[in-house]
Amino acid sequence: MKGEKGRSVEEKYTQWKSLVPVLYDWLANHNLVWPSLSCRWGPQLEQATYKTRQRLYLSEQTDGSVPNTLVIANCEVVKHRVAAAEHISQFNEEARSPFVKKYKTIIHPGEVNRIRELPQNSKIVATHTDSPDVLIWDVEAQPNRHAVLGAADSRPDLILTGHQENAEFALAMCPTEPFVLSGGKDKSVVLWSIQDHISTLAKEQGPTKSPGSTSTSTKHASKGGGGNDNHVEGPSVEARGIYQGHEDTVEDVQFCPSSAQEFCSVGDDSCLILWDARAGSTPAIKVEKAHNADIHCVDWNRHDVNLILTGSADNTIHMFDRRNLSSGSPVHKFVGHSAAVLCVQWSPDKSSVFGSSAEDGILNIWDHEKIGKRQDTTGLKAPNAPPGLFFQHAGHRDKVVDFHWNTSDPWTIVSVSDDCESTNGGGTLQIWRMIDLIYRPVDEALAELDKFKPHILGCEQN
């Protein structure tokens, strides 16, 4: 059966690759020697005529023969309608992309499970490893390291303490304040302010003192799996609040886009919980059975703060309206994956659009406004497509563990798959943008295509 499944994946991939020139405006494929469980866009560095240069944050999850790393890469993003169709499909799956160049390596204490950037300053990132602590890095100030066996770990700029057990995945940065949110195996949601550390330094340290110590304490943090046994040292900050309400591991957390005091969390107890820090440390609203299995991911709509997405091991995505959470029922259930959903994320550009990635190797793009509207008359939509689904990215051949919309170039997405099951190691990073005729208004797209009608008819006659 495994062989049949393998052939099926390869067949689907071959079919997808043949359609790349038709479906994509641009695509870059980058082979990773070691899997990366997270991928995030950093700041845009410069704009040129045909492309932009931007930071990209990745990781290397190694087998212990070399250290685990946090990787800062420079990515060249080709602008809209620049790449030639025949070129974007001519890539070698085993090769590294010329558009992605490693810029700096940070030797990370343990494997990097999650990376999140601070929206107000995307040079500051937080990471989760297999430990109770959250590590904060100023990636521009950190020295570039050579990742060889036995090399000492890089020293984080700040360690956030407060979890009693490992906190491995649930991590978020606040869009309005320098706040960090985390969830862990201790069933807790923990809130910090990076400002607490900065304020302490400003008050208590002279200009000649190193920022390596603070009145809070110098923390000896426990390391995650892999690497040597020494502890991580660095200035630490204690939690502003610890929130109890889950009955199992907290898998993901997210801030309300318009308020640093409101946030939500999901977990292996199948619950969605909304919190309000002003009202205490107990749940403001709790949806007991938001899914029929563990909930892996959550995202809050920045354009419409009433809408919250959850993705689950039951293979579905649910959309909740926070004005109607007491009913316990989602506004809509999106069914389009054949395995556990690992990541959901709203588009930064269009309020009704979001993406979802799963263990089935597919990254789906949805538009909830398309649900219930008259059927697509262009003939582009597959007849059996689930309501709301309008694009499937099938360029990965194993579970898509993370993806990130590019706020500087909103329809450009970076996605990463952990290819250990399909290729016994490594991963695939892809940076891609669907052709704009797919997401533009239908009448606008048809009007543009109509301009090419004489040319197409002329080709047929020849």
Disulfide bonds with the S-S distance in Angstrom:
none
